[in-house]
Amino acid sequence: MARRGELIAIGRRLFADTPYDALSMDDIAHEAQVAKGLIYYYFQSKRGYYLAIVQDAVTDLVTFAAGGLDLPPVDRVHRTVDGYLRYAEHNQAAYRTIVCGGVGFDTEVHAIRDQVREAIVSTLAEGAYGRAGISPLARTGLLAWVCGVEGATLDWIGRPELSRETMCALLVKMLGGALRAVEELDPAHPAPEPARRDGRAP
């Protein structure tokens, strides 16, 4: 008998590139080879099932973003950005749901999106400044970069004209620009040397 974790794994595969409205509960039950009632038992509704799937996938992304502590700061940022792009590339429907807000105005999906944003901002702050606690201006500068990455990534998965490697390099260089702008307005948060030298981020 399929358990909750198995159903989530199946759902991640089904919803990876399929919009929410395109799959019915009957479709899901058929693909999972379980009675529809079992899905309701664990998740109460299709929306509950979908939110559990998105949260599970995002947890992987956040865990990855927070990892790599043994790497030099520049490599850690490259790893984080590349992992983010890989997630978007391989979970396009879920990524669009997270960034664009899901079905209507979904506060729970927005909360998941905010969780991802804060995790990435913290990772960047630790890499750039050696601490997660930063000034409001520095946080806003990093958050603005993250929001720009979301829009650029949405465009990229819709029109994948650039390789993931090129996209990653572009976003990292743009981060260097954001860090230099923060330093100009808030000298207490100096940009790391790589960002000053050639636009590479910490």
Contact map, one row per residue, 1 for C-alpha under 8 A:
1110000000000000000000000000000001000000000000000000000000000000000000000000000000000000000000000000000000000000000000000000000000000000000000000000000000000000000000000000000000000000000000000000000000
1111011000000000000000000000000001000000000000000000000000000000000000000000000000000000000000000000000000000000000000000000000000000000000000000000000000000000000000000000000000000000000000000000000000
1111111000000000000000000000000000000000000000000000000000000000000000000000000000000000000000000000000000000000000000000000000000000000000000000000000000000000000000000000000000000000000000000000000000
0111111100000000000000000000000000000000010000000000000000000000000000000000000000000000000000000000000000000000000000000000000000000000000000000000000000000000000000000000000000000000000000000000000000
0011111110000000000000000000000000000000000000000000000000000000000000000000000000000000000000000000000000000000000000000000000000000000000000000000000000000000000000000000000000000000000000000000000000
0111111111000000000000000000000000000000000000000000000000000000000000000000000000000000000000000000000000000000000000000000000000000000000000000000000000000000000000000000000000000000000000000000000000
0111111111100000000000000000000100000010000000000000000000000000000000000000000000000000000000000000000000000000000000000000000000000000000000000000000000000000000000000000000000000000000000000000000000
0001111111110000000000000000000000000000000000001001100100000000000000000000000000000000000000000000000000000000000000000000000000000000000000000000000000000000000000000000000000000000000000000000000000
0000111111111000000000000000000000000000000000000000100000000000000000000000000000000000000000000000000000000000000000000000000000000000000000000000000000000000000000000000000000000000000000000000000000
0000011111111100000000000000000100000000000000000000000000000000000000000000000000000000000000000000000000000000000000000000000000000000000000000000000000000000000000000000000000000000000000000000000000
0000001111111110000000000001000000000000000000000100100000000000000000000000000000000000000000000000000000000000000000000000000000000000000000000000000000000000000000000000000000000000000000000000000000
0000000111111111000000000000000000000000000000000000110010000000000000000000000000000000000000000000000000000000000000000000000000000000000000000000000000000000000000000000000000000000000000000000000000
0000000011111111000000000000000000000000000000000000000000000000000000000000000000000000000000000000000000000000000000000000000000000000000000000000000000000000000000000000000000000000000000000000000000
0000000001111111110000000001000000000000000000000000000000000000000000000000000000000000000000000000000000000000000000000000000000000000000000000000000000000000000000000000000000000000000000000000000000
0000000000111111111100000000000000000000000000000000000000000000000000000000000000000000001011000000000000000000000000000000000000000000000000000000000000000000000000000000000000000000000000000000000000
0000000000011111110000000000000000000000000000000000000000000000000000000000000000000000011111000000000000000000000000000000000000000000000000000000000000000000000000000000000000000000000000000000000000
0000000000000111111000000000000000000000000000000000000000000000000000000000000000000000011111000000000000000000000000000000000000000000000000000000000000000000000000000000000000000000000000000000000000
0000000000000111111101100000000000000000000000000000000000000000000000000000000000000000000010000000000000000000000000000000000000000000000000000000000000000000000000000000000000000000000000000000000000
0000000000000010111111100000000000000000000000000000000000000000000000000000000000000000000011000000000000000000000000000000000000000000000000000000000000000000000000000000000000000000000000000000000000
0000000000000010011111100000000000000000000000000100000000000000000000000000000000000000000010000000001000000000000000000000000000000000000000000000000000000000000000000000000000000000000000000000000000
0000000000000000001111110000000000000000000000000000000000000000000000000000000000000000000000000000000000000000000000000000000000000000000000000000000000000000000000000000000000000000000000000000000000
0000000000000000011111110000000000000000000000000000000000000000000000000000000000000000000000000000000000000000000000000000000000000000000000000000000000000000000000000000000000000000000000000000000000
0000000000000000011111111011000000000000000000000000000000000000000000000000000000000000000000000000000000000000000000000000000000000000000000000000000000000000000000000000000000000000000000000000000000
0000000000000000000011111111000000000000000000000000000000000000000000000000000000000000000000000000000000000000000000000000000000000000000000000000000000000000000000000000000000000000000000000000000000
0000000000000000000000111111100000010000000001000000000000000000000000000000000000000000000000000000000000000000000000000000000000000000000000000000000000000000000000000000000000000000000000000000000000
0000000000000000000000011111110000010000000000000000000000000000000000000000000000000000000000000000000000000000000000000000000000000000000000000000000000000000000000000000000000000000000000000000000000
0000000000000000000000111111111000000000000000000000000000000000000000000000000000000000000000000000000000000000000000000000000000000000000000000000000000000000000000000000000000000000000000000000000000
0000000000100100000000111111111100010000000000000000000000000000000000000000000000000000000000000000000000000000000000000000000000000000000000000000000000000000000000000000000000000000000000000000000000
0000000000000000000000001111111111110010000000000000000000000000000000000000000000000000000000000000000000000000000000000000000000000000000000000000000000000000000000000000000000000000000000000000000000
0000000000000000000000000111111111100000000000000000000000000000000000000000000000000000000000000000000000000000000000000000000000000000000000000000000000000000000000000000000000000000000000000000000000
0000000000000000000000000011111110000000000000000000000000000000000000000000000000000000000000000000000000000000000000000000000000000000000000000000000000000000000000000000000000000000000000000000000000
0000001001000000000000000001111111000000000000000000000000000000000000000000000000000000000000000000000000000000000000000000000000000000000000000000000000000000000000000000000000000000000000000000000000
0000000000000000000000000000111111100000000000000000000000000000000000000000000000000000000000000000000000000000000000000000000000000000000000000000000000000000000000000000000000000000000000000000000000
1100000000000000000000000000110111110100000000000000000000000000000000000000000000000000000000000000000000000000000000000000000000000000000000000000000000000000000000000000000000000000000000000000000000
0000000000000000000000000000110011111110000000000000000000000000000000000000000000000000000000000000000000000000000000000000000000000000000000000000000000000000000000000000000000000000000000000000000000
0000000000000000000000001101100001111111000000000000000000000000000000000000000000000000000000000000000000000000000000000000000000000000000000000000000000000000000000000000000000000000000000000000000000
0000000000000000000000000000000000111111100000000000000000000000000000000000000000000000000000000000000000000000000000000000000000000000000000000000000000000000000000000000000000000000000000000000000000
0000000000000000000000000000000001111111110000000000000000000000000000000000000000000000000000000000000000000000000000000000000000000000000000000000000000000000000000000000000000000000000000000000000000
0000001000000000000000000000100000111111111110001000000000000000000000000000000000000000000000000000000000000000000000000000000000000000000000000000000000000000000000000000000000000000000000000000000000
0000000000000000000000000000000000011111111111000000000000000000000000000000000000000000000000000000000000000000000000000000000000000000000000000000000000000000000000000000000000000000000000000000000000
0000000000000000000000000000000000001111111100000000000000000000000000000000000000000000000000000000000000000000000000000000000000000000000000000000000000000000000000000000000000000000000000000000000000
0001000000000000000000000000000000000111111100001000000000000000000000000000000000000000000000000000000000000000000000000000000000000000000000000000000000000000000000000000000000000000000000000000000000
0000000000000000000000000000000000000011111111011001000000000000000000000000000000000000000000000000000000000000000000000000000000000000000000000000000000000000000000000000000000000000000000000000000000
0000000000000000000000000000000000000011111111011000000000000000000000000000000000000000000000000000000000000000000000000000000000000000000000000000000000000000000000000000000000000000000000000000000000
0000000000000000000000000000000000000011001111111000000000000000000000000000000000000000000000000000000000000000000000000000000000000000000000000000000000000000000000000000000000000000000000000000000000
0000000000000000000000001000000000000001001111111100000000000000000000000000000000000000000000000000000000000000000000000000000000000000000000000000000000000000000000000000000000000000000000000000000000
0000000000000000000000000000000000000000000011111110000000000000000000000000000000000000000000000000000000000000000000000000000000000000000000000000000000000000000000000000000000000000000000000000000000
0000000000000000000000000000000000000000001111111111000000000000000000000000000000000000000000000000000000000000000000000000000000000000000000000000000000000000000000000000000000000000000000000000000000
0000000100000000000000000000000000000010011111111111100000000000000000000000000000000000000000000000000000000000000000000000000000000000000000000000000000000000000000000000000000000000000000000000000000
0000000000100000000100000000000000000000000001111111110000000000000000000000000000000000000000000000000000000000000000000000000000000000000000000000000000000000000000000000000000000000000000000000000000
0000000000000000000000000000000000000000000000111111111000000000000000000000000000000000000000000000000000011000000000000000000000000000000000000000000000000000000000000000000000000000000000000000000000
0000000100000000000000000000000000000000001000011111111100000000000000000000000000000000000000000000000000000000000000000000000000000000000000000000000000000000000000000000000000000000000000000000000000
0000000110110000000000000000000000000000000000001111111110000000000000000000000000000000000000000000000000000000000000000000000000000000000000000000000000000000000000000000000000000000000000000000000000
0000000000010000000000000000000000000000000000000111111111000000000000000000000000000000000001000100000000000000000000000000000000000000000000000000000000000000000000000000000000000000000000000000000000
0000000000000000000000000000000000000000000000000011111111100000000000000000000000000000000000000000000000000001000000000000000000000000000000000000000000000000000000000000000000000000000000000000000000
0000000100000000000000000000000000000000000000000001111111110000000000000000000000000000000000000000000000000000000000000000000000000000000000000000000000000000000000000000000000000000000000000000000000
0000000000010000000000000000000000000000000000000000111111111000000000000000000000000000000000000000000000000000000000000000000000000000000000000000000000000000000000000000000000000000000000000000000000
0000000000000000000000000000000000000000000000000000011111111100000000000000000000000000000000000000000000000001000100000000000000000000000000000000000000000000000000000000000000000000000000000000000000
0000000000000000000000000000000000000000000000000000001111111110000000000000000000000000000000000000000000000000000000000000000000000000000000000000000000000000000000000000000000000000000000000000000000
0000000000000000000000000000000000000000000000000000000111111111000000000000000000000000000000000000000000000000000000000000000000000000000000000000000000000000000000000000000000000000000000000000000000
0000000000000000000000000000000000000000000000000000000011111111100000000000000000110010000000000000000000000000000100000000000000000000000000000000000000000000000000000000000000000000000000000000000000
0000000000000000000000000000000000000000000000000000000001111111110000000000000000000000000000000000000000000000000100110000000000000000000000000000000000000000000000000000000000000000000000000000000000
0000000000000000000000000000000000000000000000000000000000111111111000000000000000000000000000000000000000000000000000000000000000000000000000000000000000000000000000000000000000000000000000000000000000
0000000000000000000000000000000000000000000000000000000000011111111100000000000100100000000000000000000000000000000000000000000000000000000000000000000000000000000000000000000000000000000000000000000000
0000000000000000000000000000000000000000000000000000000000001111111100000000001100110000000000000000000000000000000000110010000000000000000000000000000000000000000000000000000000000000000000000000000000
0000000000000000000000000000000000000000000000000000000000000111111110000000000000000000000000000000000000000000000000110010000000000000000000000000000000000000000000000000000000000000000000000000000000
0000000000000000000000000000000000000000000000000000000000000011111110000000000000000000000000000000000000000000000000000000000000000000000000000000000000000000000000000000000000000000000000000000000000
0000000000000000000000000000000000000000000000000000000000000001111111100001001000000000000000000000000000000000000000000000000000000000000000000000000000000000000000000000000000000000000000000000000000
0000000000000000000000000000000000000000000000000000000000000000011111110001000000000000000000000000000000000000000000000000000000000000000000000000000000000000000000000000000000000000000000000000000000
0000000000000000000000000000000000000000000000000000000000000000000111110000000000000000000000000000000000000000000000000000000000000000000000000000000000000000000000000000000000000000000000000000000000
0000000000000000000000000000000000000000000000000000000000000000000111111011000000000000000000000000000000000000000000000000000000000000000000000000000000000000000000000000000000000000000000000000000000
0000000000000000000000000000000000000000000000000000000000000000000011111111000000000000000000000000000000000000000000000000000000000000000000000000000000000000000000000000000000000000000000000000000000
0000000000000000000000000000000000000000000000000000000000000000000000111111100000000000000000000000000000000000000000000000001100000000000000000000000000000000000000000000000000000000000000000000000001
0000000000000000000000000000000000000000000000000000000000000000000000011111110000000000000000000000000000000000000000000000001000000000000000000000000000000000000000000000000000000000000000000100000111
0000000000000000000000000000000000000000000000000000000000000000000000111111111000000000000000000000000000000000000000000000000000000000000000000000000000000000000000000000000000000000000000000000000001
0000000000000000000000000000000000000000000000000000000000000000000110111111111100000000000000000000000000000000000000000000001000000000000000000000000000000000000000000000000000000000000000000000000001
0000000000000000000000000000000000000000000000000000000000000000000000001111111110000000000000000000000000000000000000000011001000000000000000000000000000000000000000000001000000000000000000000000000011
0000000000000000000000000000000000000000000000000000000000000000000000000111111111000000000000000000000000000000000000000000000000000000000000000000000000000000000000011001000000000000000000000000000000
0000000000000000000000000000000000000000000000000000000000000000100100000011111111100000000000000000000000000000000000000000000000000000000000000000000000000000000000000000000000000000000000000000000000
0000000000000000000000000000000000000000000000000000000000000001100000000001111111110000000000000000000000000000000000010000000000000000000000000000000000000000000000000000000000000000000000000000000000
0000000000000000000000000000000000000000000000000000000000000000000000000000111111111000000000000000000000000000000000000000000000000000000000000000000000000000000000010011000000000000000000000000000000
0000000000000000000000000000000000000000000000000000000000000000000000000000011111111100000000000000000000000000000000000000000000000000000000000000000000000000000110010000000000000000000000000000000000
0000000000000000000000000000000000000000000000000000000000001001100000000000001111111110000000000000000000000000000000000000000000000000000000000000000000000000000000000000000000000000000000000000000000
0000000000000000000000000000000000000000000000000000000000001000100000000000000111111111000000000000000000000000000000000000000000000000000000000000000000000000000000000000000000000000000000000000000000
0000000000000000000000000000000000000000000000000000000000000000000000000000000011111111100000000000000000000000000000000000000000000000000000000000000010000000000100010000000000000000000000000000000000
0000000000000000000000000000000000000000000000000000000000000000000000000000000001111111110000000000000000000000000000000000000000000000000000000000000000000000000100000000000000000000000000000000000000
0000000000000000000000000000000000000000000000000000000000001000000000000000000000111111111100100000000000000000000000000000000000000000000000000000000000000000000000000000000000000000000000000000000000
0000000000000000000000000000000000000000000000000000000000000000000000000000000000011111111100100000000000000000000000000000000000000000000000000000000010001000000000000000000000000000000000000000000000
0000000000000000000000000000000000000000000000000000000000000000000000000000000000001111111100000000000000000000000000000000000000000000000000000000000000001000000000000000000000000000000000000000000000
0000000000000001100000000000000000000000000000000000000000000000000000000000000000000111111100000000000000000000000000000000000000000000000000000000000000000000000000000000000000000000000000000000000000
0000000000000011100000000000000000000000000000000000000000000000000000000000000000000011111111100000000000000000000000000000000000000000000000000000000000000000000000000000000000000000000000000000000000
0000000000000001100000000000000000000000000000000000000000000000000000000000000000000011111111110000000000000000000000000000000000000000000000000000000000001000000000000000000000000000000000000000000000
0000000000000011111100000000000000000000000000000000000000000000000000000000000000000000001111111000000000000000000000000000000000000000000000000000000000000000000000000000000000000000000000000000000000
0000000000000011101000000000000000000000000000000000010000000000000000000000000000000000001111111100000000000000000000000000000000000000000000000000000000000000000000000000000000000000000000000000000000
0000000000000000000000000000000000000000000000000000000000000000000000000000000000000011001111111110000000000000000000000000000000000000000000000000000000000000000000000000000000000000000000000000000000
0000000000000000000000000000000000000000000000000000000000000000000000000000000000000000000111111111110000000000000000000000000000000000000000000000000001000000000000000000000000000000000000000000000000
0000000000000000000000000000000000000000000000000000000000000000000000000000000000000000000011111111111000001000000000000000000000000000000000000000000000000000000000000000000000000000000000000000000000
0000000000000000000000000000000000000000000000000000010000000000000000000000000000000000000001111111110000001101100000000000000000000000000000000000000000000000000000000000000000000000000000000000000000
0000000000000000000000000000000000000000000000000000000000000000000000000000000000000000000000111111110000000100100000000000000000000000000000000000010000000000000000000000000000000000000000000000000000
0000000000000000000000000000000000000000000000000000000000000000000000000000000000000000000000011111110000000000000000000000000000000000000000000000000000000000000000000000000000000000000000000000000000
0000000000000000000000000000000000000000000000000000000000000000000000000000000000000000000000011111111111101100000000000000000000000000000000000000000000000000000000000000000000000000000000000000000000
0000000000000000000000000000000000000000000000000000000000000000000000000000000000000000000000011111111111001000000000000000000000000000000000000000000000000000000000000000000000000000000000000000000000
0000000000000000000100000000000000000000000000000000000000000000000000000000000000000000000000001000111111000000000000000000000000000000000000000000000000000000000000000000000000000000000000000000000000
0000000000000000000000000000000000000000000000000000000000000000000000000000000000000000000000000000111111000000000000000000000000000000000000000000000000000000000000000000000000000000000000000000000000
0000000000000000000000000000000000000000000000000000000000000000000000000000000000000000000000000000111111100000000000000000000000000000000000000000000000000000000000000000000000000000000000000000000000
0000000000000000000000000000000000000000000000000000000000000000000000000000000000000000000000000000111111111100000000000000000000000000000000000000000000000000000000000000000000000000000000000000000000
0000000000000000000000000000000000000000000000000000000000000000000000000000000000000000000000000000100011111110000000000000000000000000000000000000000000000000000000000000000000000000000000000000000000
0000000000000000000000000000000000000000000000000010000000000000000000000000000000000000000000000000000001111111000000000000000000000000000000000000000000000000000000000000000000000000000000000000000000
0000000000000000000000000000000000000000000000000010000000000000000000000000000000000000000000001100110001111111100000000000000000000000000000000000000000000000000000000000000000000000000000000000000000
0000000000000000000000000000000000000000000000000000000000000000000000000000000000000000000000000110100001111111110000000000000000000000000000000000000000000000000000000000000000000000000000000000000000
0000000000000000000000000000000000000000000000000000000000000000000000000000000000000000000000000000000000111111111000000000000000000000000000000000000000000000000000000000000000000000000000000000000000
0000000000000000000000000000000000000000000000000000001001000000000000000000000000000000000000000100000000011111111100000000000000000000000000000000000000000000000000000000000000000000000000000000000000
0000000000000000000000000000000000000000000000000000000000000000000000000000000000000000000000000110000000001111111110000000000000000000000000000000000000000000000000000000000000000000000000000000000000
0000000000000000000000000000000000000000000000000000000000000000000000000000000000000000000000000000000000000111111111000000000000000000000000000000000000000000000000000000000000000000000000000000000000
0000000000000000000000000000000000000000000000000000000000000000000000000000000000000000000000000000000000000011111111100000000000000000000000000000000000000000000000000000000000000000000000000000000000
0000000000000000000000000000000000000000000000000000000001001100000000000000000000000000000000000000000000000001111111110000000000000000000000000000000000000000000000000000000000000000000000000000000000
0000000000000000000000000000000000000000000000000000000000000000000000000000000000000000000000000000000000000000111111111000000000000000000000100100000000000000000000000000000000000000000000000000000000
0000000000000000000000000000000000000000000000000000000000000000000000000000000000000000000000000000000000000000011111111100000000000000000000000000000000000000000000000000000000000000000000000000000000
0000000000000000000000000000000000000000000000000000000000000100110000000000000000000000000000000000000000000000001111111110000000000000000000000000000000000000000000000000000000000000000000000000000000
0000000000000000000000000000000000000000000000000000000000000100110000000000000100000000000000000000000000000000000111111111000000000000000000000100000000000000000000000000000000000000000000000000000000
0000000000000000000000000000000000000000000000000000000000000000000000000000000000000000000000000000000000000000000011111111100000000000001001100100000000000000000000000000000000000000000000000000000000
0000000000000000000000000000000000000000000000000000000000000000000000000000000000000000000000000000000000000000000001111111110000010000000000000000000000000000000000000000000000000000000000000000000000
0000000000000000000000000000000000000000000000000000000000000000110000000000100000000000000000000000000000000000000000111111111000010000000000000000000000000000000000000000000000000000000000000000000000
0000000000000000000000000000000000000000000000000000000000000000000000000000100000000000000000000000000000000000000000011111111100000000000001000000000000000000000000000000000000000000000000000000000001
0000000000000000000000000000000000000000000000000000000000000000000000000000000000000000000000000000000000000000000000001111111111111100001001000000000000000000000000000000000000000000000000000000000000
0000000000000000000000000000000000000000000000000000000000000000000000000000000000000000000000000000000000000000000000000111111111110000000000000000000000000000000000000000000000000000000000000000000000
0000000000000000000000000000000000000000000000000000000000000000000000001101100000000000000000000000000000000000000000000011111111100000000000000000000000000000000000000000000000000000000000000000000001
0000000000000000000000000000000000000000000000000000000000000000000000001000000000000000000000000000000000000000000000000001111111000000000000000000000000000000000000000000000000000000000000110000000011
0000000000000000000000000000000000000000000000000000000000000000000000000000000000000000000000000000000000000000000000000000111111110000000000000000000000000000000000000000000000000000000011110000000000
0000000000000000000000000000000000000000000000000000000000000000000000000000000000000000000000000000000000000000000000000000111111110000000000000000000000000000000000000000000000000000000000000000000000
0000000000000000000000000000000000000000000000000000000000000000000000000000000000000000000000000000000000000000000000000000111011111100000000000000000000000000000000000000000000000000000000000000000000
0000000000000000000000000000000000000000000000000000000000000000000000000000000000000000000000000000000000000000000000000110110011111100000000000000000000000000000000000000000000000000000000000000000000
0000000000000000000000000000000000000000000000000000000000000000000000000000000000000000000000000000000000000000000000000000100000111110000000000000000000000000000000000000000000000000000000000000000000
0000000000000000000000000000000000000000000000000000000000000000000000000000000000000000000000000000000000000000000000000000100000111111011000000000000000000000000000000000000000000000000000000000000000
0000000000000000000000000000000000000000000000000000000000000000000000000000000000000000000000000000000000000000000000000000000000001111111000000000000000000000000000000000000000000000000000000000000000
0000000000000000000000000000000000000000000000000000000000000000000000000000000000000000000000000000000000000000000000000000000000000111111100000000000000000000000000000000000000000000000000000000000000
0000000000000000000000000000000000000000000000000000000000000000000000000000000000000000000000000000000000000000000000000000000000000011111110000000000000000000000000000000000000000100010000000000000000
0000000000000000000000000000000000000000000000000000000000000000000000000000000000000000000000000000000000000000000000000000000000000111111111000000000000000000000000000000000000000100010010000000000000
0000000000000000000000000000000000000000000000000000000000000000000000000000000000000000000000000000000000000000000000001000100000000111111111100000000000000000000000000000000000000000000000000000000000
0000000000000000000000000000000000000000000000000000000000000000000000000000000000000000000000000000000000000000000000000000000000000001111111110000000000000000000000000000000000000000000000000000000000
0000000000000000000000000000000000000000000000000000000000000000000000000000000000000000000000000000000000000000000000000000000000000000111111111000000000000000000000000000000001101100000000000000000000
0000000000000000000000000000000000000000000000000000000000000000000000000000000000000000000000000000000000000000000000001001100000000000011111111100000000000000000000000000001001100000000000000000000000
0000000000000000000000000000000000000000000000000000000000000000000000000000000000000000000000000000000000000000000010001000000000000000001111111110000000000000000000000000000000000000000000000000000000
0000000000000000000000000000000000000000000000000000000000000000000000000000000000000000000000000000000000000000000000000000000000000000000111111111000000000000000000000000000000000000000000000000000000
0000000000000000000000000000000000000000000000000000000000000000000000000000000000000000000000000000000000000000000000000000000000000000000011111111100000000000000000000000011001000000000000000000000000
0000000000000000000000000000000000000000000000000000000000000000000000000000000000000000000000000000000000000000000010011000000000000000000001111111110000000000000000000000000000000000000000000000000000
0000000000000000000000000000000000000000000000000000000000000000000000000000000000000000000000000000000000000000000000000000000000000000000000111111111000000000000000000000000000000000000000000000000000
0000000000000000000000000000000000000000000000000000000000000000000000000000000000000000000000000000000000000000000000000000000000000000000000011111111100000000000000000000000000000000000000000000000000
0000000000000000000000000000000000000000000000000000000000000000000000000000000000000000000000000000000000000000000000000000000000000000000000001111111110000000000000000010000000000000000000000000000000
0000000000000000000000000000000000000000000000000000000000000000000000000000000000000000000000000010000000000000000000000000000000000000000000000111111111000000000000000000000000000000000000000000000000
0000000000000000000000000000000000000000000000000000000000000000000000000000000000000000000000000000000000000000000000000000000000000000000000000011111111100000000000000000000000000000000000000000000000
0000000000000000000000000000000000000000000000000000000000000000000000000000000000000000000000000000000000000000000000000000000000000000000000000001111111110000000000000000000000000000000000000000000000
0000000000000000000000000000000000000000000000000000000000000000000000000000000000001001000000000000000000000000000000000000000000000000000000000000111111111000000000000000000000000000000000000000000000
0000000000000000000000000000000000000000000000000000000000000000000000000000000000000000000000010000000000000000000000000000000000000000000000000000011111111100000000000000000000000000000000000000000000
0000000000000000000000000000000000000000000000000000000000000000000000000000000000000000000000000000000000000000000000000000000000000000000000000000001111111111000000000000000000000000000000000000000000
0000000000000000000000000000000000000000000000000000000000000000000000000000000000000000000000000000000000000000000000000000000000000000000000000000000111111111110000000000000000000000000000000000000000
0000000000000000000000000000000000000000000000000000000000000000000000000000000000000001100100000000000000000000000000000000000000000000000000000000000011111111000000000000000000000000000000000000000000
0000000000000000000000000000000000000000000000000000000000000000000000000000000000000000000000000000000000000000000000000000000000000000000000000000000001111111000000000000000000000000000000000000000000
0000000000000000000000000000000000000000000000000000000000000000000000000000000000000000000000000000000000000000000000000000000000000000000000000000000000111111100000000000000000000000000000000000000000
0000000000000000000000000000000000000000000000000000000000000000000000000000000000000000000000000000000000000000000000000000000000000000000000000000000000111111111000000000000000000000000000000000000000
0000000000000000000000000000000000000000000000000000000000000000000000000000000000000000000000000000000000000000000000000000000000000000000000000000000000010011111000000000000000000000000000000000000000
0000000000000000000000000000000000000000000000000000000000000000000000000000000000000000000000000000000000000000000000000000000000000000000000000000000000010001111101100000000000000000000000000000000000
0000000000000000000000000000000000000000000000000000000000000000000000000000000000000000000000000000000000000000000000000000000000000000000000000000000000000001111111100000000000000000000000000000000000
0000000000000000000000000000000000000000000000000000000000000000000000000000000001001100000000000000000000000000000000000000000000000000000000000000000000000000011111110000000000000000000000000000000000
0000000000000000000000000000000000000000000000000000000000000000000000000000000001000000000000000000000000000000000000000000000000000000000000000000000000000000001111111000000000000000000000000000000000
0000000000000000000000000000000000000000000000000000000000000000000000000000000000000000000000000000000000000000000000000000000000000000000000000000000000000000011111111100000000000000000000000000000000
0000000000000000000000000000000000000000000000000000000000000000000000000000000000000000000000000000000000000000000000000000000000000000000000000000000000000000011111111110000000000000000000000000000000
0000000000000000000000000000000000000000000000000000000000000000000000000000010011001000000000000000000000000000000000000000000000000000000000000000000000000000000111111111000000000000000000000000000000
0000000000000000000000000000000000000000000000000000000000000000000000000000010000000000000000000000000000000000000000000000000000000000000000000000000000000000000011111111100000000000000000000000000000
0000000000000000000000000000000000000000000000000000000000000000000000000000000000000000000000000000000000000000000000000000000000000000000000000000000000000000000001111111110000000000000000000000000000
0000000000000000000000000000000000000000000000000000000000000000000000000000000010000000000000000000000000000000000000000000000000000000000000000000100000000000000000111111111000000000000000000000000000
0000000000000000000000000000000000000000000000000000000000000000000000000000110010000000000000000000000000000000000000000000000000000000000000000000000000000000000000011111111100000000000000000000001110
0000000000000000000000000000000000000000000000000000000000000000000000000000000000000000000000000000000000000000000000000000000000000000000000000000000000000000000000001111111110000000000000000010001110
0000000000000000000000000000000000000000000000000000000000000000000000000000000000000000000000000000000000000000000000000000000000000000000000001000000000000000000000000111111111000000000000000000001000
0000000000000000000000000000000000000000000000000000000000000000000000000000000000000000000000000000000000000000000000000000000000000000000001001000000000000000000000000011111111100000000000000000001110
0000000000000000000000000000000000000000000000000000000000000000000000000000000000000000000000000000000000000000000000000000000000000000000000000000000000000000000000000001111111110000000000100111001111
0000000000000000000000000000000000000000000000000000000000000000000000000000000000000000000000000000000000000000000000000000000000000000000000000000000000000000000000000000111111111000000000000010001000
0000000000000000000000000000000000000000000000000000000000000000000000000000000000000000000000000000000000000000000000000000000000000000000011001000000000000000000000000000011111111100000000000000000000
0000000000000000000000000000000000000000000000000000000000000000000000000000000000000000000000000000000000000000000000000000000000000000000011000000000000000000000000000000001111111110000001110010000010
0000000000000000000000000000000000000000000000000000000000000000000000000000000000000000000000000000000000000000000000000000000000000000000000000000000000000000000000000000000111111111000001100011000000
0000000000000000000000000000000000000000000000000000000000000000000000000000000000000000000000000000000000000000000000000000000000000000000010000000000000000000000000000000000011111111100000000000000000
0000000000000000000000000000000000000000000000000000000000000000000000000000000000000000000000000000000000000000000000000000000000000000110010000000000000000000000000000000000001111111111011100000000000
0000000000000000000000000000000000000000000000000000000000000000000000000000000000000000000000000000000000000000000000000000000000000000000000000000000000000000000000000000000000111111111111100000000000
0000000000000000000000000000000000000000000000000000000000000000000000000000000000000000000000000000000000000000000000000000000000000000000000000000000000000000000000000000000000011111111000000000000000
0000000000000000000000000000000000000000000000000000000000000000000000000000000000000000000000000000000000000000000000000000000000000000000000000000000000000000000000000000000000001111111000000000000000
0000000000000000000000000000000000000000000000000000000000000000000000000000000000000000000000000000000000000000000000000000000000000000110000000000000000000000000000000000000000000111111111000000000000
0000000000000000000000000000000000000000000000000000000000000000000000000000000000000000000000000000000000000000000000000000000000000000000000000000000000000000000000000000000000000111111111000000000000
0000000000000000000000000000000000000000000000000000000000000000000000000000000000000000000000000000000000000000000000000000000000000000000000000000000000000000000000000000000000000010011111000000000000
0000000000000000000000000000000000000000000000000000000000000000000000000000000000000000000000000000000000000000000000000000000010000000010000000000000000000000000000000000000000000110011111100000000000
0000000000000000000000000000000000000000000000000000000000000000000000000000000000000000000000000000000000000000000000000000000010000000000000000000000000000000000000000000000000110110011111110000000000
0000000000000000000000000000000000000000000000000000000000000000000000000000000000000000000000000000000000000000000000000000000110000000000000000000000000000000000000000000000100110110000011111011000000
0000000000000000000000000000000000000000000000000000000000000000000000000000000000000000000000000000000000000000000000000000000110000000000000000000000000000000000000000000000000100000000001111111000011
0000000000000000000000000000000000000000000000000000000000000000000000000000000000000000000000000000000000000000000000000000000000000000000000000000000000000000000000000000000000000000000000111111100001
0000000000000000000000000000000000000000000000000000000000000000000000000100000000000000000000000000000000000000000000000000000000000000000000000000000000000000000000000000000100000000000000011111111111
0000000000000000000000000000000000000000000000000000000000000000000000000000000000000000000000000000000000000000000000000000000000000000000000000000000000000000000000000000100110110000000000111111111111
0000000000000000000000000000000000000000000000000000000000000000000000000000000000000000000000000000000000000000000000000000000000000000000000000000000000000000000000000000000100010000000000111111111100
0000000000000000000000000000000000000000000000000000000000000000000000000000000000000000000000000000000000000000000000000000000000000000000000000000000000000000000000000000000000000000000000001111111100
0000000000000000000000000000000000000000000000000000000000000000000000000000000000000000000000000000000000000000000000000000000000000000000000000000000000000000000000000000000000000000000000000111111100
0000000000000000000000000000000000000000000000000000000000000000000000000000000000000000000000000000000000000000000000000000000000000000000000000000000000000000000000000001111110000000000000000111111110
0000000000000000000000000000000000000000000000000000000000000000000000000100000000000000000000000000000000000000000000000000000000000000000000000000000000000000000000000001101100000000000000000111111111
0000000000000000000000000000000000000000000000000000000000000000000000000100100000000000000000000000000000000000000000000000000100000000000000000000000000000000000000000001101100100000000000010110001111
0000000000000000000000000000000000000000000000000000000000000000000000001111100000000000000000000000000000000000000000000001001100000000000000000000000000000000000000000000000100000000000000011110000111
